[in-house]
Amino acid sequence: MADLFDKFAGMIELRDTLAFEKANPYQICMDEVYSPTEAKINGKRTLLAGTNNYLGLTFDERCIKAAHDALDEFGTGTTGSRVLNGTYGAHRELEDAIADLYGTEHAMVFSTGFLANLGMIAGLTGKDDIIMIDADSHASIYDACALSDATITRFRHNDAADLDKRLGRINGGRNVLVVVEGLYSMLGDKAPLADIIAACKKHDAYLLVDEAHSFGPYGPQGQGIAAELGMVDQVDFIVGTFSKSVGTVGGYCVSSHPEFDILRLASRAFMFSASLPPSVVASATAAVRIMQSERTQQEALWRNAQQLHCGLAEMGFNLGADCSPVIAVVIEDRDAAVRSWEQLMDMGIYVNLALPPATPQNVNLLRCSLSAAHTPEQIDQILEAFDTVAKSNSIHRN
Ligand SMILES: Cc1ncc(COP(=O)(O)O)c(C=O)c1O
C-alpha cells in the first residue's frame, strides 16, 4: 500500500546522505542565549552570525521592560482572534506606530510575517485576478499563491524587463498583483525596485513588496527599500515581519488604499488565527519606536556588514551579492560546504548552511547575517574562521 510519507523519499535520501557528524545545521538548539551575538550550542559558547537579528534589539532593555510590563498588566495571551476578543489597545497602538513609520493611512498587524503574506496575497486576489511573483520568492509568497484562486505567473528573478514583457501580454480587464521582496534572504541581493515600480505603473498593476529582510537595515527610519528610494507612496502594499530587526515575532502590512480595512474581515489569516500576546506587541512597539528615532543600530549594522563583506571579498571568496547585511559565501562543492559548516561550528561560529533545493540557482551557501550588536573583533573572528576552513577544504578562491 502507498504510504503518505512516500513523497518524502528524496528528502529522506538527501538527509541521510548528508549525515552530519557532530551537529545538524537544521536541528540547532540554543541551551543558553547570552546576548544577540552569543549563545551556548552543544555545550560551547558560540558566536551567532546567522540569526537575522539585524538591529540587535533582542536584549534591548527598553523592549524587555515593555514586554515585562505588558505581561504583568495584561497576562500571557489574548486567547482570541483579532476580530473577536484578540484586539487590545496595544495592538491598535502598534498598528498606529507602523502606519506612522511609513506615513500610510493604514496598517494591519498579523501574528507572523508568513501569515501577513498569506492573508494579504490570498485575501486580495480571486479567480479573475493574476498574481505575478519573482521566481525566487519566499515560501510564504508561494503558499499564498497556492491558497489563492488567481492565475499565477512567475517572472525571472530581479528582472524588471521580463516583468514588463509579461505584464504587456495580459489582456485588459484583469487585476494584476505583482509581488517582490525588498532584499532576498538567501543571497542578500536587492530588488531593482524603481524599475519594478515603473513596470507596474506602466501596466496598471498593483505592487506588494515584502520587506522582511530590508525592514531595519534600509530606509531613513528602517522602513525598507521602498522608503530608501523615497517611493513608499508608489507601492500599494508593504508587508514585513517583526521576527528579524524588531527582535520578536509578528507581521504587518501597510497601505493607503481607502478600502484597506475591509481586509480585517476578508483576510482569513488575520481572522482565523489568534492575535499576538500583549508582551510581544509591547516589545515590537518599543523596537519600532527605537528604529524610528535612533540611527546608531543601523549605522553599526552597516559598519559590520562592510567589514565582513570587504574582508571576505579580499580573501577571494565568491559572494552572492553586493554588500548587504546578508552575506552569503558560495561554495561550489556540496561536501566542502557541509564540512566547512561543521568546522565553523567546531570553532564556535554559527552561520546558516543553505543547500539546494532551498537555494536560488541550486548553489551551496554558508550564509551570514550581521547584527548591529557584533563587535569589530567578532567580525575579525568570523573572517579568520572562514580563512581557516577555506584552506582546510581547498575551497576555490579568486
Ligand atoms: C521574505 C520573507 N517573507 C516572510 C517571512 C516570514 O516571516 P515570519 O518569520 O515573521 O513568519 C520571511 C521569513 O524568513 C521572509 O524571509
The ligand as a Tripos MOL2 file, in Angstrom:
@<TRIPOS>MOLECULE
LIG
   16    16     1     0     0
SMALL
NO_CHARGES

@<TRIPOS>ATOM
      1 C1         10.8050   37.2850    2.5790 C.3       1 LIG1
      2 C2         10.1510   36.7150    3.7960 C.ar      1 LIG1
      3 N1          8.8250   36.8910    3.9620 N.ar      1 LIG1
      4 C3          8.1820   36.4090    5.0320 C.ar      1 LIG1
      5 C4          8.8610   35.7250    6.0110 C.ar      1 LIG1
      6 C5          8.0930   35.1660    7.1820 C.3       1 LIG1
      7 O1          8.2760   35.9280    8.2990 O.3       1 LIG1
      8 P1          7.9530   35.3620    9.7740 P.3       1 LIG1
      9 O2          9.2070   34.7650   10.2900 O.co2     1 LIG1
     10 O3          7.5290   36.5660   10.5280 O.co2     1 LIG1
     11 O4          6.8570   34.3870    9.6350 O.co2     1 LIG1
     12 C6         10.2310   35.5370    5.9080 C.ar      1 LIG1
     13 C7         10.9660   34.8120    6.9580 C.2       1 LIG1
     14 O5         12.0350   34.3270    6.8210 O.2       1 LIG1
     15 C8         10.9020   36.0370    4.7640 C.ar      1 LIG1
     16 O6         12.2140   35.8640    4.6000 O.3       1 LIG1
@<TRIPOS>BOND
     1     1     2 1
     2     2     3 ar
     3     2    15 ar
     4     3     4 ar
     5     4     5 ar
     6     5     6 1
     7     5    12 ar
     8     6     7 1
     9     7     8 1
    10     8     9 2
    11     8    10 1
    12     8    11 1
    13    12    13 1
    14    12    15 ar
    15    13    14 2
    16    15    16 1
@<TRIPOS>SUBSTRUCTURE
     1 LIG1         1 GROUP 0 **** ****
